[in-house]
């Protein structure tokens, strides 16, 4: 049978073809025509009905209407495209989740012969300068931490300018909170003027720089990026980290634009906080991840509870699940 690739079984296809040729026949007549059992015909009709190419119709003598082949094939193709798109989203989400784990555990992972450890801020800056000078195509950066020190910003300008003058594509994601820090905002504007592209996100998993999709630098200690860094070269690891960057980049807000509220009416900060609170993070941990003060984090949480009409964080979690804003936990 020719329609199995579109999700139609051989038996259902035979029934569909018979119904096209004899649209007025009922279940018993179709069973006799196809030399099949009534149960087989009913199962086939169930599959065709699920695919919506056979539909109930009170105006037909047999109680159902068969959809014309042209429309039916369009419907089957659209369904298959939707399933493929959903599967691709699941694959990308799984890849991004795996990459985030790699990034967050970079400092405690077993050391391999391909890894290179960099201890202290001077060693990190020197090695980053070397990597930048060797880069040919693109640089992708996560720059969390909220406000950046003037020294760090100044130290990055030389390598950045040299990269951009050579035509290297540079993309950087800062925290949304950087928009409120004048020195960082001035530096971001400088990057834009020199050809770099900048976006911001509510939170970032880790500080990270990827060079030419071949090497990545991540902190040994995510709590203090100046302590040391690790240079990763493994192809599988780099592929996963690139997927994490691309997924985060796609969801980030271009500089100069304002993030749209979610369909539930939450701000981007509230939506991210809801996920992090559900994961058990404290206000202090969330504040650090957002690059904001604990007081601001508590205010965002209070606004979120007001939106959810909740008197406690537990109740906020229950209401979030009831409204479909968070998935229900399954054992």
N, C-alpha and C positions, 0 to 999 in steps of 0.2 A: 504494500500500500504506500501511497506517495505522501500522505499527510502526517506520518508519525513524527517527522522532525518538527511539526508545528504543535505537537502535544496531543494529537488525535490517535487513539489506538486503532488497530486494524479492524476490530469488531465494530467500533463506533463509526469508523469511516464507511464500512459496508452499509450500516443502517442509515447514515446520512445520505449516501448515494441513492439508496432505495427510496428514501423519503422525498428526495428531489424529483425522482421519476414518478412517484405515486404519492403525492402530498396528502391525499384524503384517507389513506389507509391507517388503521389503528394498530395497536400493539399486536393483537392476535394475527392480523393479516400480514404484518411485517415479519412476524415469526415464521409463518407458513411460507412466505415468499423466500425468506433467507435460509429456510430449513434450520432454524435456531430455536432455542427454548425461549419461553416467555421471560424467564429470569435474565437471560443474556440480552434480550432486546431492552428490557427495563434498565439494566445496568448501562447499556449503551446510550439510551435516552438520558439517563442521569448525567453521564459524562458530557453529552452534547448540550444539555441544559446548563451545566456548570460553566461551560465555555460560552454560553449565551448564543449559540448558533441554532439551537432549537428553543423556542420560547412559548410559554403558555398563551393560549388564545381562545377566549370563550366564543369567538365567532366561527371557529373551525369545528367541523363535525367530530374530529378525533381529539379535540382539546388542545392541540399545539400547532405551532406554525414553524416551518423550516425557513431559515434565513438563506437568501440567494448566495451562490458561491462567491461572487465578487465581494459582497459585504462580509461574508463569513471569513474569507481569507484575510481581508484587512483587519478584522477583529483578532484573528489568531496571531497574525504578525505583530500587531500592537501589543498583545498580551505577552508575546515572547520577548519583544523589545523591553517591556517594563520589567519582566523577570530578570533579564540580563543586566539591566541598569541597577536593579535592587541588589543583585549578586555582586556587581562591581562595587557598589557602595559598601557592602559588607566586607569585601576583600580589602578595600582601602581603609576602612575603619579598623580592621584587624591589624593591618600593616602599621597604621599610625599608632595603635595601642602598643604593639610590640616595640616600635621605635622609641616611644616615650619611655618604656621600661629600660631600654638600652641606654638612653640618654641619662635618666635619673640614677642609674646604677653604674655609670661609667667609672666612678671613683673606687668602687668596691669589687669590680669584676676581676677575675683572675688575669694576671698580666700575661700577654703572649709576646712572641718574638717580634711581632709587627708593631706593638705599642711603643710609644716614646713618652716618657714622663718628663714634665717640665715643672721645676720647683721654684716658686717665688715669682713676683711680678716682673722682674727684669728679664728672667729667662723666658717667660711667656711672651712678653713684648718682642724680644729679639727673634724668637722662633716665628711668631706671627708675621713679623716683617719679612723674614726669609720666605715663608710660604706665599705671602702676598706678591713678592717679586717674581715668583715662579708661576703664578697663576696666569692662565691663558684665556679662559672663557667666562667663568662666573664665580661669584662668591655669594653665599647665602648665610645670613646671620640672624640668630636670636639674641636680642639684647635686653634681658630682663633686669630687674633691680630698680626700676623707677628712676630717680635722679642719679645721673652719672657725674663722677667727680670731674672738675675742670682738667685735671692732669690726664685722666684717661681719655677724655674727649680730645684734648690737644695732641696727645701721643698718637691717636688714630688718624689724624688728618693727613699726615705725610703719606703713609701707606695707601690711604684711601684715594688721595689725589693722584698718586702715581698709577694706581690701578685704573681709575676712570679715564685718565689720559691715554692709556693703552687700549681703551675700548672694552675693558672687562665689564660684564654685566654685574651690577651690585644690587642685591635686594636685602633689606634689613627690616626686621619686625621689632619695634619697641613696645613697651607697655603703654596702654592708654594714659596712665598717670604721667608719662613723660611730657604730655601736652601741657601740663601745668608747671613744668620746671623750665625756667627761662634758659639757662645754659644748655640743657639738653635740646630744647626746642630750637635754639639758635644753631646748634650743631646739625640737627636734622635738616633744617632749612639750607644750611651750607651743603649738605650731601645732595639735596634735591637740585640745587643750583649747578652742581658739578656733574649731574647726570645719574646719580643713584636714585633708586626707587625705594620709598619708605612707606610702611604701613604700621598700624598699631593694633594690639590685641589686649583684651582685659587681663589675661595671664599668659605666661609662657612656662613650659616645663623645665627649661634649663638654659643656661648660657651656652651658645654653640656657634661655631663658624665652620662652614663646609667650603672647601676649595676645589673647584673644578670637578665636583662630584666624585672625588677620589680620596680626599683626606678630610678628617673632621677633628676639631679641637673642642674638648669639653672639660669642665672643671673636675678635679679630683674630689673636691668637697663642694657640694651645691650650696652650702651655707656661706662659704667664703671663696669666691672664685679666684682671689689673689693668692691663696695658699699654694695652688699648683694646678696643672692641667695635664690631660692625657691626649696624645695625638693618635687617632685611630686610622687604620689603613685597610682593614678587612672589607672585601667587596660586599659581602652580605650585610654587614653592619652599616656601611655607607649607603647602600640602597635603601635600607629601612629608615635611616635618618633623613635622607632626601625626601622620602614619602611623607615623613612627619612634617618637614618644613613646608612642602607643597600643600598639604592639607591645612596647616595653620595659616599659610599665606592666603589661600582661597577664602578663608573665613575672616581674615583680618580687615581692618578699615583703612582705606587709603588716606594719607595725610591730607587734611583739608576737608575731608568728608566727615559726616556724623553717622554713627552706627544707627541703623533703624531698630525700633523696638521689635521684640519678638511677637508672634501672633497672639501670645497670651497677654501682651501689654507690659512685659518686663523689659527693663533696660538690659544691655549686654552684660553689665556688671552683676545685676540681680540674677540673670539666668546662669552665669558662671558660678556665682556664690551658691545658688541652690544646689548645683551638682557637687560642689566641694563640701558644703555642709552635710549633704547626704553621704559623702564619703568619709565623714567623721573628722574633718579638719576644724581646728579652732579658729577663732577670730584673728589671733595673732599670726597663725600660719598663713591664713588667707590674705591678711594685710601685707605680709612679706611677699607673697606670690603676686599680689596686685600692684605692689610698689606704693602702697598707701599707709597711712597711720592706722593703728588698731582702733582708734576712736572713729575714724571714717568707716572702717570695716564694720564696726558695730552699728553705725547709723544705717549703712546699706542693708544689714541684716534686719534691723528694726523696720525699715521701709518694706522689705520683702515680707515680713510677718504681717504687716498691715494689709498688704496686697492680698495675702492668703487668708486674711481674717482669722489669724491664729494667735493664741495666747502663749504658746510655748513652741520651742523648736521641734519638739516631737510632734505636736499638733500640726505644725507647718509641713512637716514631712508627710504626715497622713493626708492632709489636704492636697499636697502636690501630687501624690499618687492617685487620689480620687479624681483630680482634674485632668489626669493624663500628662502632667508636666514632668513627672519622673516615672520610670518603669517600676512596676511592683516587683519586690524581691521574691524569687522562687527558690524553694529549697531543693 
